[in-house]
Amino acid sequence: MRRTLTFLILGLVATTAAGQSARYIQDFIKVPLRTGTSTQNKILRMLPSGARVELLEEADEGYARVRTEEGTEGWILSRYLMEEPSARDRLVLAEQSLTRQQEENQGLKREIGTLKAHAAEMDRSNKELETSNADLSQDLESVRRTAGRSLAIEEENENFRQDLAKKNEELEALLRENAQLNDRSRRDWFLAGAGVALGGLLLGLIIPRIPWRRRKRWDQF
C-alpha cells in the first residue's frame, strides 16, 4: 500500500509540473494576500495551506502577484509558494485515489465473480445442449430408420396394389370369358334342344306317313 501511495504521489507531482503558472501555499501556515508588495498594504484575505493560486508575475521585493481560484488577485511573499501541492494534500488525494481504485477493484472482482458464475452457467447450458443434441440425433436416426421402413412398406404396398389391380383385370377378363362361355353354352343347348324338338316334330310327321309292309308269315310261302 505504501508503494502504491508513492506512485500516486509521484503521478500527481508529474501532472502538476505541467502547469508552470500554478503555485500552492506551503503547509501548516496561513498566508496573507495583500494589495501591494509590502506589509503595509491591506490584507485582502488569508490563504490557507495548500490553496491553489495562479502565478501572474513576480516582483523584485520577493513578492508575487497571484490570482485565487475565486478570482481574487493580490500579492504574496514568493517564499510561501510551492510548485506542487502540499504533502498533506497529496496524501489526501493519494488516499482518495487509492480508495477509488480499491472500490473499482472490488467492483471488478464482483464483475469477475459474476462473469465466472455466468460462464459456469453457460458451460452447464452447453453441456445440456450437447446432451439434448445427442438425444435429438438419436431420435433423428430412429425417425430416418422408421421412415426408411415406411418407404419400403409403402413401396411393397404399391407393388401389392399393382398386383391386385392386375389380378382384378385378369379376374374381370375371366368373368367376361366365362360369361361369354355361359352365353355360348346356353345358346348351344338352346340350339340342340330346338334341333331335338324339330327332329321329333319331323319324325312325328314323317313316321305316320311311311307305308309299312307287313312280312309274310312262313307258312304263307
Backbone bond lengths (Angstrom), bond angles and torsions (degrees), N, CA, C in turn:
res aa  C-N    CA-C-N  psi(-1)  N-CA   C-N-CA  omega(-1)  CA-C   N-CA-C  phi
1 M - - - 1.475 - - 1.517 110.30 -
2 R 1.377 117.45 -39.12 1.465 120.92 179.67 1.520 109.99 -63.47
3 R 1.353 116.02 -38.79 1.465 119.13 179.23 1.524 110.27 -65.52
4 T 1.322 116.32 -39.09 1.465 120.33 178.39 1.511 111.34 -62.47
5 L 1.347 116.31 -42.65 1.468 119.94 177.98 1.521 110.74 -62.55
6 T 1.316 116.45 -37.91 1.473 119.54 179.57 1.517 110.94 -63.34
7 F 1.348 115.54 -45.15 1.465 118.99 178.43 1.518 111.90 -61.94
8 L 1.330 116.57 -40.68 1.462 119.84 -179.86 1.517 110.87 -65.13
9 I 1.349 116.88 -41.05 1.468 120.22 179.96 1.515 110.74 -64.58
10 L 1.346 116.25 -43.52 1.461 119.51 178.12 1.521 111.18 -62.37
11 G 1.342 116.52 -37.94 1.463 119.48 177.73 1.501 111.67 -64.25
12 L 1.333 116.20 -41.86 1.461 119.07 178.26 1.518 111.24 -64.44
13 V 1.364 117.32 -38.85 1.461 120.86 178.43 1.509 110.41 -63.28
14 A 1.345 117.37 -43.77 1.464 120.52 -179.73 1.512 110.87 -64.80
15 T 1.339 116.54 -34.47 1.468 119.44 -179.88 1.508 111.57 -69.68
16 T 1.319 115.74 -43.12 1.462 118.42 -177.27 1.516 112.39 -73.77
17 A 1.335 117.71 -21.98 1.465 119.81 -179.68 1.517 111.42 -67.62
18 A 1.339 117.29 -21.65 1.466 120.19 -178.97 1.522 111.27 -68.01
19 G 1.356 118.65 -32.54 1.465 120.50 179.39 1.523 109.99 -91.27
20 Q 1.300 119.24 94.92 1.464 123.67 -172.97 1.523 112.46 -68.09
21 S 1.331 118.44 -24.25 1.457 119.96 -176.38 1.527 112.26 -86.76
22 A 1.318 117.85 -6.27 1.470 120.69 -178.71 1.514 109.70 -84.49
23 R 1.341 116.48 136.48 1.448 121.99 175.57 1.528 108.77 -135.71
24 Y 1.359 115.15 161.73 1.456 120.57 -176.38 1.528 109.18 -133.24
25 I 1.330 116.35 144.01 1.463 122.38 178.61 1.529 108.79 -73.24
26 Q 1.341 115.85 138.29 1.456 120.83 -177.30 1.529 111.79 -61.20
27 D 1.339 112.57 164.34 1.471 119.49 -177.00 1.522 112.57 -69.61
28 F 1.331 114.05 150.08 1.464 124.25 166.83 1.535 114.21 61.36
29 I 1.322 117.55 24.77 1.463 119.27 175.98 1.512 108.88 -140.90
30 K 1.347 114.60 161.79 1.446 121.29 169.84 1.519 107.02 -117.19
31 V 1.302 116.54 129.79 1.461 121.99 -172.89 1.523 108.94 -111.51
32 P 1.340 117.81 133.62 1.463 120.39 178.81 1.530 110.82 -76.94
33 L 1.317 114.87 136.74 1.456 121.63 172.63 1.517 107.14 -100.69
34 R 1.353 116.72 115.97 1.469 121.03 -171.91 1.529 110.33 -108.27
35 T 1.315 112.67 169.10 1.458 120.28 178.52 1.520 112.37 -82.38
36 G 1.349 118.39 -13.09 1.462 121.41 -178.43 1.508 111.53 -147.80
37 T 1.360 115.28 -168.05 1.462 120.70 -172.31 1.525 112.65 -102.10
38 S 1.306 116.53 36.55 1.468 120.01 176.63 1.514 108.72 -149.52
39 T 1.301 114.02 164.75 1.466 118.52 179.13 1.524 112.26 -72.95
40 Q 1.330 115.73 -8.10 1.458 119.15 178.70 1.535 111.63 -82.68
41 N 1.283 115.93 -17.52 1.468 118.61 -179.33 1.539 110.68 -73.94
42 K 1.303 112.35 155.51 1.467 120.42 -176.62 1.531 110.70 -66.66
43 I 1.327 114.48 140.90 1.475 120.77 174.66 1.526 109.14 -84.10
44 L 1.295 114.00 120.77 1.472 118.67 178.27 1.529 111.34 -78.89
45 R 1.296 116.59 -43.02 1.460 121.52 178.43 1.511 109.19 -168.42
46 M 1.308 117.83 164.33 1.448 123.65 177.01 1.528 108.32 -100.05
47 L 1.314 115.09 124.66 1.464 120.09 -179.25 1.517 109.73 -92.85
48 P 1.324 117.66 126.97 1.463 120.02 -178.45 1.515 111.34 -75.57
49 S 1.325 114.15 164.94 1.464 120.10 178.54 1.522 109.86 -62.04
50 G 1.331 113.43 136.00 1.464 118.85 178.26 1.503 114.68 86.21
51 A 1.356 118.86 -3.30 1.463 120.97 -179.60 1.520 109.77 -64.75
52 R 1.325 117.24 139.93 1.459 122.52 -179.11 1.526 108.90 -93.49
53 V 1.323 116.74 131.02 1.461 122.31 177.49 1.517 108.19 -131.92
54 E 1.338 114.36 161.62 1.465 120.68 177.42 1.527 109.07 -104.28
55 L 1.333 116.04 124.73 1.459 121.28 -179.01 1.532 109.05 -77.97
56 L 1.348 115.53 121.90 1.459 120.76 -178.83 1.529 111.30 -99.85
57 E 1.339 117.47 -43.76 1.472 121.30 178.06 1.529 108.96 -163.81
58 E 1.313 115.69 163.60 1.459 121.50 177.81 1.541 109.11 -122.83
59 A 1.340 116.07 138.72 1.487 121.79 -179.24 1.531 109.69 -105.99
60 D 1.341 115.18 163.74 1.462 120.13 -178.25 1.525 111.96 -70.71
61 E 1.302 118.63 -22.27 1.459 121.97 -176.99 1.525 112.56 -74.69
62 G 1.353 117.73 4.79 1.463 120.08 -178.18 1.509 113.30 87.03
63 Y 1.344 115.99 13.24 1.466 121.58 178.42 1.535 109.41 -106.99
64 A 1.325 115.01 158.45 1.472 122.07 176.67 1.521 108.72 -134.81
65 R 1.317 114.72 136.53 1.477 119.29 177.47 1.525 107.50 -88.06
66 V 1.318 114.82 128.19 1.468 120.38 -175.70 1.525 109.84 -132.21
67 R 1.316 113.64 165.59 1.480 120.81 175.66 1.531 107.03 -128.21
68 T 1.324 115.28 129.65 1.465 119.81 179.14 1.526 110.21 -77.18
69 E 1.310 115.30 170.31 1.474 119.74 178.24 1.514 111.91 -65.84
70 E 1.370 115.95 -21.54 1.471 119.34 177.36 1.523 111.85 -84.31
71 G 1.367 117.34 -6.36 1.454 120.70 178.08 1.516 114.49 99.66
72 T 1.341 117.95 2.50 1.473 120.21 179.48 1.523 109.07 -79.47
73 E 1.336 116.72 131.21 1.454 122.15 178.98 1.527 109.91 -108.18
74 G 1.366 116.07 142.00 1.452 120.26 178.39 1.515 109.78 -173.54
75 W 1.365 113.70 -174.15 1.465 120.45 -175.72 1.516 109.25 -111.26
76 I 1.367 113.50 144.26 1.453 120.53 -178.86 1.517 108.24 -144.42
77 L 1.328 118.57 149.86 1.449 121.38 177.53 1.533 110.16 -63.28
78 S 1.329 115.27 130.76 1.463 119.88 -174.88 1.520 112.34 -63.49
79 R 1.360 116.58 -27.89 1.465 117.59 -176.19 1.535 112.71 -71.08
80 Y 1.326 115.75 -13.09 1.459 119.02 178.32 1.531 112.69 -88.30
81 L 1.340 115.31 0.22 1.461 119.11 -177.78 1.524 110.66 -101.31
82 M 1.321 115.37 144.84 1.473 122.52 175.80 1.528 108.39 -124.29
83 E 1.322 115.06 152.59 1.462 119.29 179.65 1.525 112.97 -84.78
84 E 1.299 117.14 -2.02 1.470 120.54 179.24 1.512 108.39 -140.44
85 P 1.320 117.52 159.17 1.469 119.99 -179.77 1.519 110.85 -60.09
86 S 1.315 115.87 160.23 1.454 120.87 179.18 1.519 110.23 -66.52
87 A 1.328 114.64 156.30 1.464 119.81 -179.77 1.518 111.18 -59.70
88 R 1.333 115.10 -37.96 1.469 118.26 179.02 1.512 111.34 -62.50
89 D 1.357 115.44 -45.15 1.458 118.39 179.94 1.524 111.13 -67.16
90 R 1.348 115.27 -39.38 1.468 118.04 178.51 1.524 110.86 -62.50
91 L 1.343 114.72 -38.07 1.461 118.17 178.93 1.530 110.91 -66.20
92 V 1.333 115.26 -41.38 1.476 118.75 178.69 1.525 110.03 -62.38
93 L 1.360 114.69 -45.91 1.462 118.23 179.35 1.526 111.34 -62.94
94 A 1.353 114.80 -40.49 1.458 118.21 179.37 1.523 111.02 -64.13
95 E 1.358 115.90 -41.83 1.463 118.69 178.30 1.521 111.20 -64.57
96 Q 1.345 115.95 -40.93 1.457 118.89 177.59 1.535 111.00 -62.58
97 S 1.355 115.01 -43.45 1.462 118.99 178.60 1.520 111.09 -63.49
98 L 1.360 114.74 -40.74 1.455 118.62 178.58 1.525 111.24 -64.23
99 T 1.327 115.80 -40.27 1.462 119.91 177.99 1.524 110.94 -61.70
100 R 1.358 114.93 -43.41 1.468 118.73 178.26 1.525 110.72 -62.31
101 Q 1.346 114.79 -42.78 1.457 117.99 179.95 1.523 111.29 -64.21
102 Q 1.345 115.78 -40.52 1.460 118.27 177.99 1.524 110.92 -63.61
103 E 1.330 116.21 -41.29 1.469 119.03 177.49 1.530 110.64 -63.44
104 E 1.364 114.20 -41.43 1.461 117.18 177.62 1.523 111.16 -63.65
105 N 1.365 115.10 -39.25 1.457 118.36 178.29 1.532 111.22 -63.32
106 Q 1.334 115.72 -42.16 1.452 118.77 176.97 1.526 111.32 -61.57
107 G 1.346 114.27 -41.73 1.461 117.93 177.24 1.517 111.91 -62.64
108 L 1.350 114.79 -41.65 1.463 118.67 178.13 1.523 111.30 -64.14
109 K 1.351 115.42 -40.35 1.463 118.39 177.76 1.526 111.09 -61.89
110 R 1.351 115.49 -41.70 1.473 118.09 177.57 1.526 111.25 -63.51
111 E 1.347 114.44 -41.32 1.462 117.63 178.23 1.529 110.91 -64.32
112 I 1.353 116.14 -40.07 1.464 119.36 178.18 1.527 110.39 -63.17
113 G 1.359 115.44 -42.39 1.463 118.16 176.94 1.517 111.98 -61.39
114 T 1.337 115.28 -42.06 1.466 119.09 177.71 1.519 111.15 -63.12
115 L 1.350 115.66 -43.26 1.464 119.37 179.42 1.523 111.24 -64.52
116 K 1.361 116.46 -39.04 1.460 118.65 177.40 1.521 111.27 -63.25
117 A 1.347 115.31 -43.55 1.474 118.70 177.89 1.519 110.79 -62.53
118 H 1.346 114.93 -41.15 1.464 118.79 178.22 1.524 111.03 -64.70
119 A 1.354 115.35 -39.95 1.469 118.86 178.49 1.523 110.70 -64.46
120 A 1.345 116.53 -40.61 1.470 119.30 177.71 1.517 110.94 -63.48
121 E 1.348 115.57 -41.47 1.466 119.31 177.82 1.521 110.81 -63.56
122 M 1.346 116.05 -40.83 1.456 119.92 177.57 1.520 111.05 -63.72
123 D 1.337 115.93 -38.24 1.461 119.75 178.60 1.524 110.30 -64.41
124 R 1.344 116.45 -43.91 1.472 119.26 176.64 1.524 110.56 -62.13
125 S 1.324 116.08 -41.94 1.463 119.10 179.29 1.525 110.91 -63.21
126 N 1.350 115.95 -40.90 1.463 119.06 178.76 1.523 111.52 -62.90
127 K 1.352 115.75 -41.48 1.457 118.47 178.32 1.523 110.96 -64.28
128 E 1.337 116.36 -40.88 1.464 119.41 177.24 1.529 110.86 -63.26
129 L 1.346 115.74 -39.87 1.459 119.27 178.06 1.524 111.11 -65.50
130 E 1.338 116.37 -39.74 1.463 119.20 178.17 1.533 110.47 -62.55
131 T 1.346 115.78 -43.47 1.460 119.47 177.66 1.529 110.56 -62.61
132 S 1.337 115.61 -44.18 1.469 119.57 179.04 1.526 111.14 -63.44
133 N 1.340 116.74 -39.60 1.469 119.73 178.19 1.523 111.34 -64.58
134 A 1.362 115.17 -39.21 1.465 117.80 177.73 1.521 110.63 -63.22
135 D 1.347 116.23 -42.85 1.467 119.60 178.06 1.527 110.80 -63.11
136 L 1.330 115.80 -42.06 1.467 119.19 179.44 1.523 111.12 -64.68
137 S 1.341 115.86 -36.96 1.466 118.85 178.22 1.519 110.48 -63.67
138 Q 1.339 116.08 -42.92 1.462 118.99 177.45 1.517 111.05 -63.31
139 D 1.344 116.37 -43.42 1.475 119.25 178.16 1.523 110.80 -61.90
140 L 1.340 116.00 -40.70 1.459 119.26 179.87 1.521 111.02 -64.11
141 E 1.346 115.72 -41.60 1.459 119.06 178.47 1.524 110.57 -63.57
142 S 1.341 115.61 -40.61 1.467 119.25 177.10 1.522 111.36 -63.05
143 V 1.339 115.37 -42.12 1.473 119.08 178.38 1.521 110.53 -63.42
144 R 1.350 115.81 -39.50 1.463 118.59 178.90 1.518 111.00 -63.42
145 R 1.361 116.19 -43.13 1.467 118.54 178.26 1.521 110.65 -63.27
146 T 1.336 115.77 -43.36 1.470 119.54 178.92 1.520 110.63 -62.87
147 A 1.341 115.44 -41.77 1.463 119.45 178.77 1.524 110.35 -63.74
148 G 1.343 115.92 -39.41 1.466 118.88 178.05 1.516 111.52 -62.84
149 R 1.360 115.29 -43.58 1.470 118.12 176.99 1.518 110.58 -64.43
150 S 1.321 116.73 -39.68 1.468 119.76 179.29 1.527 110.77 -62.50
151 L 1.345 115.95 -41.88 1.462 118.91 178.34 1.522 110.95 -63.61
152 A 1.358 115.43 -40.43 1.464 118.34 179.00 1.520 110.53 -64.99
153 I 1.347 116.11 -41.88 1.468 119.86 178.42 1.521 110.22 -64.86
154 E 1.340 115.94 -41.35 1.462 119.26 179.00 1.522 110.88 -62.89
155 E 1.339 115.40 -41.30 1.477 118.66 177.74 1.520 110.80 -64.38
156 E 1.337 116.05 -40.78 1.469 119.31 177.86 1.523 111.02 -64.74
157 N 1.347 115.72 -41.31 1.471 119.25 177.55 1.526 110.94 -62.84
158 E 1.332 115.61 -38.50 1.458 118.46 178.14 1.525 110.78 -63.57
159 N 1.331 115.16 -40.63 1.474 118.06 176.36 1.531 110.61 -62.57
160 F 1.358 115.93 -41.83 1.462 119.57 177.95 1.522 110.83 -61.94
161 R 1.332 115.78 -41.52 1.473 118.82 179.31 1.524 110.67 -63.60
162 Q 1.324 116.23 -42.06 1.461 118.75 178.14 1.522 111.26 -63.68
163 D 1.354 116.26 -43.17 1.476 119.56 177.44 1.519 110.74 -62.77
164 L 1.356 115.44 -41.44 1.457 118.55 179.44 1.519 111.39 -64.29
165 A 1.337 116.38 -40.46 1.468 119.18 178.06 1.527 110.36 -63.23
166 K 1.344 114.56 -40.89 1.464 118.38 178.99 1.532 110.24 -64.71
167 K 1.359 117.01 -42.57 1.464 120.67 178.36 1.521 110.93 -63.55
168 N 1.351 115.60 -38.93 1.466 118.69 178.05 1.527 110.80 -63.57
169 E 1.337 115.81 -41.11 1.462 118.75 177.62 1.526 110.43 -62.94
170 E 1.355 115.90 -42.88 1.469 118.59 178.23 1.523 111.02 -63.91
171 L 1.366 115.93 -39.91 1.459 119.37 179.12 1.515 111.07 -64.39
172 E 1.328 116.61 -42.78 1.463 119.61 178.06 1.524 110.78 -62.70
173 A 1.344 115.37 -40.01 1.475 118.24 177.28 1.524 110.68 -62.49
174 L 1.369 115.97 -42.59 1.466 119.47 178.16 1.523 111.05 -64.33
175 L 1.343 115.95 -39.75 1.464 118.84 178.65 1.522 110.99 -64.57
176 R 1.337 116.01 -41.19 1.469 117.93 177.75 1.532 110.86 -64.42
177 E 1.354 114.07 -42.33 1.465 117.82 179.54 1.521 110.78 -64.53
178 N 1.335 116.71 -40.68 1.461 120.62 178.20 1.509 110.91 -63.80
179 A 1.365 113.99 -40.97 1.472 116.63 178.21 1.520 110.45 -63.25
180 Q 1.346 115.28 -41.17 1.464 118.25 177.15 1.531 111.61 -62.22
181 L 1.351 114.89 -42.28 1.468 118.38 178.57 1.525 110.86 -64.20
182 N 1.327 116.57 -41.67 1.474 119.17 178.10 1.528 110.85 -61.68
183 D 1.365 113.98 -43.11 1.469 116.72 178.46 1.522 110.58 -62.13
184 R 1.327 116.27 -43.56 1.464 120.25 179.85 1.525 110.62 -64.42
185 S 1.354 116.36 -41.65 1.465 119.66 -179.87 1.522 110.81 -64.11
186 R 1.354 114.89 -43.79 1.485 116.61 177.68 1.518 111.46 -62.58
187 R 1.358 113.42 -39.35 1.468 116.71 179.04 1.538 111.23 -64.73
188 D 1.362 114.93 -41.26 1.464 118.02 178.93 1.529 111.36 -65.07
189 W 1.340 114.16 -43.29 1.466 116.43 177.37 1.532 111.24 -63.70
190 F 1.298 114.92 -37.66 1.467 117.27 178.81 1.526 111.02 -64.27
191 L 1.345 112.95 -43.94 1.478 116.47 179.10 1.529 111.12 -65.26
192 A 1.351 115.67 -39.40 1.469 118.15 178.61 1.527 111.12 -63.61
193 G 1.316 115.20 -44.14 1.471 118.94 179.06 1.519 111.01 -62.92
194 A 1.343 112.12 -41.95 1.472 115.66 179.46 1.519 110.11 -64.01
195 G 1.340 116.96 -38.48 1.475 119.98 178.43 1.509 111.64 -64.78
196 V 1.337 114.79 -42.58 1.474 118.48 179.56 1.524 109.89 -64.26
197 A 1.314 114.55 -44.30 1.470 117.39 -179.63 1.535 110.74 -62.69
198 L 1.366 114.09 -43.19 1.472 117.55 179.69 1.523 110.71 -65.03
199 G 1.358 115.82 -40.44 1.473 118.41 178.24 1.512 111.45 -63.23
200 G 1.322 116.52 -40.51 1.473 119.93 178.50 1.511 110.90 -63.85
201 L 1.334 114.53 -40.26 1.468 118.39 179.87 1.518 110.55 -64.06
202 L 1.339 114.04 -44.00 1.474 117.54 179.26 1.523 111.38 -64.33
203 L 1.324 114.94 -42.42 1.470 117.97 177.77 1.525 110.58 -61.73
204 G 1.337 113.89 -38.45 1.469 116.81 179.36 1.515 111.54 -65.56
205 L 1.289 116.90 -28.76 1.466 119.66 179.77 1.516 111.78 -85.86
206 I 1.331 115.64 -32.70 1.464 118.87 -173.37 1.531 111.49 -84.43
207 I 1.276 116.57 -46.10 1.477 119.98 -172.62 1.522 111.85 -56.41
208 P 1.312 119.58 -44.90 1.482 117.10 -179.37 1.531 112.75 -62.61
209 R 1.267 118.27 -21.24 1.468 119.85 -177.37 1.525 112.41 -90.94
210 I 1.281 116.74 -5.07 1.475 117.89 179.54 1.539 108.18 -76.80
211 P 1.343 117.00 127.40 1.487 120.40 177.98 1.517 108.90 -79.37
212 W 1.251 115.60 102.46 1.455 118.87 -179.00 1.540 108.54 -81.80
213 R 1.328 117.24 130.10 1.482 123.38 178.75 1.529 107.70 -97.07
214 R 1.392 109.91 128.06 1.440 114.37 -179.32 1.530 110.04 -80.27
215 R 1.333 116.85 143.99 1.432 121.49 176.29 1.544 110.30 -78.12
216 K 1.294 110.88 141.57 1.461 114.88 176.90 1.505 109.82 -75.10
217 R 1.287 113.08 148.87 1.427 118.15 176.93 1.526 108.42 -75.65
218 W 1.293 118.93 156.74 1.446 124.22 -173.82 1.507 112.55 -67.26
219 D 1.320 109.26 -23.57 1.439 111.25 -177.83 1.501 112.49 -84.61
220 Q 1.356 113.39 -5.88 1.464 116.48 178.51 1.520 111.24 -87.93
221 F 1.249 119.11 -5.06 1.452 120.49 178.40 1.487 110.63 -83.00
